[in-house]
């Protein structure tokens, strides 16, 4: 299943068409989306905007939207019209008081995002050990000199000398995407594979997959003495490669090298990025108030003890 990681890494290219549709219908009002023919809606309108339309035109739609505005500290319940206008102003878009499907979707994304700032979904401790007969490695895969598609991941490799193989399992946490209609974290199994040991000398191990992938080969090379644990991906085709799912995997211009590391810092930085992003989604008036108090030396204090 290691091909899945290559697919995820190339996903931005696949998603370009969806981005175009998101842009095309972004400024439509819910009633305008509803008036589009059913055939066009099925073929062209992004699911996210259909969901926004269904929400806005439902009996409880305004109540949900008011609650979402309130969660971002706009006055959604006290001044619904004013809250919508303030939200549009913070987006830097026309202030009309009537939310477009793009704005409704963005509101839903932001209100959910502030709830999803951090999650613990597995233990990701870093460890490695080796003896004459077996070796174990646990950590996080980080692609060198490239942005990894899933920075929050955890891999476990176990090698058995007498049996001549290594088992390789990798799981990852995929983060909510702005254009997704469902704003949730997802845990996926990226790889569950077996590698043939081609070299075991002292505390160094090399291994290649038992199953040959049509597009690329992933080779393991571990040195337990120097604590260097690499994965090297090379091409299996002269040009771009077509997968069984019909997705084209571009040819690598050079080998892709990844290192298995202690991922604690990497993942903490990613969660911090999410938290910083989420904080910026609160109403600008609220953020301005906090900034003014901070500039005056404001701080949190404990209530006095009785």
C-alpha positions as CSV (number, residue, x, y, z in Angstrom):
1,X,0.0,0.0,0.0
2,X,3.0,2.3,-0.1
3,X,1.6,3.6,-3.4
4,X,-1.0,5.4,-1.4
5,X,1.7,7.7,0.1
6,X,2.8,8.6,-3.5
7,X,-0.9,9.3,-4.4
8,X,-1.3,11.6,-1.4
9,X,1.9,13.4,-2.3
10,X,0.6,14.1,-5.8
11,X,-2.9,14.9,-4.7
12,X,-2.7,18.7,-5.2
13,X,-2.3,18.1,-9.0
14,X,-5.4,15.9,-8.9
15,X,-7.5,18.5,-7.0
16,X,-7.0,21.4,-9.5
17,X,-10.3,20.7,-11.2
18,X,-12.2,20.8,-7.9
19,X,-10.5,24.1,-7.1
20,X,-11.9,25.5,-10.4
21,X,-15.4,24.4,-9.6
22,X,-15.1,25.8,-6.0
23,X,-14.1,29.1,-7.5
24,X,-16.8,29.1,-10.2
25,X,-19.8,28.7,-7.8
26,X,-18.3,30.4,-4.7
27,X,-20.3,33.6,-5.0
28,X,-23.7,32.0,-5.7
29,X,-26.5,32.5,-3.2
30,X,-28.2,29.3,-1.9
31,X,-31.3,30.1,-3.9
32,X,-29.2,30.4,-7.1
33,X,-27.7,27.0,-6.5
34,X,-31.1,25.5,-5.9
35,X,-32.4,27.0,-9.2
36,X,-29.6,25.2,-11.2
37,X,-30.8,22.1,-13.1
38,X,-30.4,18.9,-11.2
39,X,-28.1,17.6,-13.9
40,X,-25.7,20.5,-13.6
41,X,-25.7,20.3,-9.8
42,X,-24.7,16.6,-10.0
43,X,-22.0,17.1,-12.6
44,X,-20.5,20.5,-11.6
45,X,-21.5,21.9,-8.3
46,X,-19.1,20.9,-5.5
47,X,-20.6,18.8,-2.7
48,X,-19.5,21.4,-0.2
49,X,-21.7,24.0,-1.9
50,X,-24.7,21.6,-2.2
51,X,-24.4,21.0,1.6
52,X,-24.2,24.7,2.2
53,X,-27.4,25.2,0.1
54,X,-29.2,22.5,1.9
55,X,-28.3,24.0,5.2
56,X,-29.3,27.5,4.3
57,X,-32.6,26.5,2.9
58,X,-33.6,24.1,5.7
59,X,-35.9,25.1,8.5
60,X,-33.1,25.1,11.0
61,X,-30.5,26.5,8.7
62,X,-30.5,30.1,10.1
63,X,-30.3,28.7,13.7
64,X,-27.2,26.6,12.8
65,X,-25.6,29.5,11.0
66,X,-26.3,31.8,14.0
67,X,-24.6,29.3,16.3
68,X,-21.6,29.0,14.0
69,X,-21.2,32.8,14.0
70,X,-21.5,32.8,17.8
71,X,-18.8,30.2,18.1
72,X,-16.5,32.6,16.3
73,X,-17.6,35.3,18.7
74,X,-19.8,37.3,16.3
75,X,-23.2,38.3,17.6
76,X,-25.0,35.7,15.7
77,X,-28.0,35.4,18.1
78,X,-28.3,39.0,19.2
79,X,-27.7,40.6,15.8
80,X,-27.9,38.0,13.0
81,X,-27.8,40.4,10.1
82,X,-25.0,42.4,11.7
83,X,-23.0,39.3,12.4
84,X,-23.2,38.2,8.8
85,X,-22.0,41.6,7.7
86,X,-19.1,41.5,10.1
87,X,-18.1,38.1,8.9
88,X,-18.2,39.2,5.3
89,X,-16.1,42.2,6.2
90,X,-13.5,40.0,7.9
91,X,-13.3,37.9,4.8
92,X,-12.6,41.0,2.8
93,X,-15.6,40.4,0.6
94,X,-18.7,42.5,-0.3
95,X,-20.8,43.3,2.8
96,X,-24.3,42.5,1.9
97,X,-25.8,40.6,4.9
98,X,-26.7,37.7,2.6
99,X,-24.2,34.8,2.8
100,X,-23.1,33.1,-0.4
101,X,-22.6,29.3,-0.5
102,X,-18.8,29.9,-0.4
103,X,-19.2,32.0,2.7
104,X,-21.5,29.5,4.4
105,X,-19.0,26.8,3.7
106,X,-16.1,28.9,4.9
107,X,-18.1,29.7,8.1
108,X,-18.7,26.0,8.7
109,X,-15.0,25.3,8.1
110,X,-13.9,28.0,10.5
111,X,-16.4,27.1,13.3
112,X,-15.3,23.4,13.1
113,X,-11.6,24.3,12.8
114,X,-11.4,25.9,16.2
115,X,-12.7,22.7,17.7
116,X,-10.0,20.6,15.9
117,X,-6.8,22.3,17.1
118,X,-5.2,19.1,18.5
119,X,-5.9,15.4,18.8
120,X,-4.0,12.5,20.2
121,X,-4.7,9.5,18.0
122,X,-1.8,7.1,18.8
123,X,1.4,6.9,20.8
124,X,4.2,8.2,18.6
125,X,7.3,7.5,20.8
126,X,10.6,7.2,19.0
127,X,12.7,4.1,19.7
128,X,15.1,1.6,18.0
129,X,17.0,-1.5,19.0
130,X,18.9,-4.3,17.3
131,X,20.6,-7.6,18.3
132,X,22.0,-10.5,16.3
133,X,18.6,-11.8,15.5
134,X,16.0,-9.0,15.4
135,X,15.7,-5.2,15.0
136,X,12.8,-2.8,15.8
137,X,12.4,0.8,14.7
138,X,9.6,3.2,15.6
139,X,9.2,6.9,14.6
140,X,7.9,9.4,12.1
141,X,8.7,9.5,8.4
142,X,9.9,12.9,7.2
143,X,10.7,13.5,3.5
144,X,13.9,15.4,3.1
145,X,13.7,18.7,1.2
146,X,10.0,18.2,0.4
147,X,6.7,19.0,2.1
148,X,5.3,15.8,3.3
149,X,1.6,15.2,2.6
150,X,0.9,13.9,6.1
151,X,3.4,15.2,8.6
152,X,1.6,13.5,11.5
153,X,2.4,9.9,10.9
154,X,3.9,6.9,12.8
155,X,5.8,3.9,11.4
156,X,6.8,0.6,13.0
157,X,9.5,-1.6,11.3
158,X,10.4,-5.0,12.7
159,X,13.2,-7.1,11.1
160,X,13.9,-10.8,11.6
161,X,17.3,-12.0,10.4
162,X,16.7,-15.7,10.3
163,X,13.4,-15.3,8.5
164,X,15.0,-12.8,6.1
165,X,12.3,-10.1,6.2
166,X,11.1,-6.9,7.7
167,X,7.5,-5.9,8.4
168,X,6.6,-2.2,7.8
169,X,3.5,-0.5,9.0
170,X,2.6,3.1,8.8
171,X,-0.4,5.1,9.9
172,X,-1.1,8.8,9.4
173,X,-3.5,11.5,10.5
174,X,-5.0,13.4,7.6
175,X,-6.1,16.9,8.5
176,X,-9.4,18.6,7.5
177,X,-9.2,20.3,4.1
178,X,-10.8,23.6,3.4
179,X,-12.7,22.3,0.4
180,X,-13.9,19.1,2.1
181,X,-17.6,18.9,3.0
182,X,-16.7,16.9,6.2
183,X,-14.4,18.7,8.6
184,X,-12.9,15.8,10.6
185,X,-9.6,14.2,11.3
186,X,-9.1,10.8,9.7
187,X,-6.6,8.0,10.6
188,X,-5.5,6.0,7.6
189,X,-3.1,3.1,7.1
190,X,-0.6,4.2,4.6
191,X,1.4,1.0,4.4
192,X,1.3,-2.5,5.6
193,X,4.2,-4.3,3.8
194,X,6.9,-6.8,3.9
195,X,10.5,-6.3,2.8
196,X,13.2,-8.8,1.8
197,X,16.4,-8.3,3.7
198,X,19.2,-7.9,1.2
199,X,22.0,-7.1,3.6
200,X,22.5,-7.5,7.4
201,X,26.0,-6.6,8.4
202,X,26.6,-5.8,12.1
203,X,24.1,-3.1,12.9
204,X,23.3,-2.2,9.3
205,X,20.2,-3.5,7.4
206,X,19.1,-3.0,3.8
207,X,15.8,-4.3,2.5
208,X,13.6,-4.1,-0.7
209,X,9.8,-4.9,-1.1
210,X,8.6,-8.4,-1.8
211,X,5.9,-6.9,-4.0
212,X,7.2,-4.8,-6.9
213,X,5.1,-1.6,-7.5
214,X,4.6,-0.6,-11.2
215,X,5.5,3.0,-10.5
216,X,8.2,3.2,-7.8
217,X,10.4,1.1,-5.5
218,X,10.9,2.0,-1.8
219,X,14.2,0.7,-0.4
220,X,15.0,0.7,3.3
221,X,18.6,1.3,4.6
222,X,19.1,1.4,8.3
223,X,22.3,2.1,10.4
224,X,21.6,1.5,14.1
225,X,25.1,2.6,15.1
226,X,24.8,6.1,13.5
227,X,21.1,6.2,14.2
228,X,20.4,6.9,10.5
229,X,17.2,5.3,9.1
230,X,16.4,6.1,5.5
231,X,13.8,5.2,2.9
232,X,14.8,5.8,-0.7
233,X,12.2,5.9,-3.5
234,X,13.2,5.5,-7.1
235,X,11.3,5.2,-10.4
236,X,10.2,1.9,-12.0
237,X,9.2,3.5,-15.3
238,X,10.9,5.7,-17.9
239,X,8.2,8.3,-17.9
240,X,5.1,9.2,-15.8
241,X,3.3,6.2,-14.4
242,X,-0.4,5.4,-14.6
243,X,-1.8,3.7,-11.5
244,X,-4.6,1.2,-11.3
245,X,-6.9,3.9,-10.0
246,X,-6.3,6.0,-13.1
247,X,-4.1,8.6,-11.4
248,X,-0.9,9.6,-13.0
249,X,2.2,9.5,-10.8
250,X,4.8,11.9,-12.1
251,X,8.3,10.6,-12.6
252,X,10.8,11.6,-9.9
253,X,13.6,13.8,-11.2
254,X,15.8,12.4,-8.5
255,X,15.5,9.8,-5.8
256,X,13.1,10.8,-3.0
257,X,14.8,10.3,0.4
258,X,12.9,10.1,3.7
259,X,14.3,9.7,7.2
260,X,12.6,8.0,10.1
261,X,13.0,10.4,13.1
262,X,11.7,11.4,16.5
263,X,8.5,13.2,15.2
264,X,7.5,14.9,18.4
265,X,8.8,18.3,17.4
266,X,7.5,18.0,13.8
267,X,4.0,17.1,15.0
268,X,3.9,19.7,17.7
269,X,4.8,22.3,15.2
270,X,2.0,21.1,12.9
271,X,-0.6,21.3,15.7
272,X,0.7,24.7,16.6
273,X,0.2,25.8,13.0
274,X,-3.4,24.6,13.2
275,X,-3.9,26.4,16.5
276,X,-2.5,29.6,15.0
277,X,-4.8,29.3,12.0
278,X,-7.8,28.6,14.1
279,X,-7.1,31.6,16.4
280,X,-7.2,33.9,13.3
281,X,-10.8,32.8,12.6
282,X,-12.4,34.6,15.6
283,X,-14.2,37.8,14.9
284,X,-11.8,40.7,14.2
285,X,-13.5,42.8,16.9
286,X,-12.7,40.2,19.5
287,X,-9.1,39.7,18.3
288,X,-8.6,43.5,18.4
289,X,-9.9,43.6,22.0
290,X,-7.4,41.0,23.1
291,X,-4.5,42.7,21.2
292,X,-5.4,46.0,22.9
293,X,-5.4,44.4,26.4
294,X,-2.2,42.6,25.7
295,X,-0.5,45.8,24.6
296,X,-1.5,47.3,28.0
297,X,0.1,44.4,29.8
298,X,-3.1,42.5,30.4
299,X,-2.7,39.0,31.9
300,X,-4.9,36.2,33.2
301,X,-5.3,36.2,37.0
302,X,-6.7,33.7,39.4
303,X,-9.8,34.5,41.5
304,X,-8.9,35.4,45.1
305,X,-8.9,32.6,47.6
306,X,-11.8,33.0,50.1
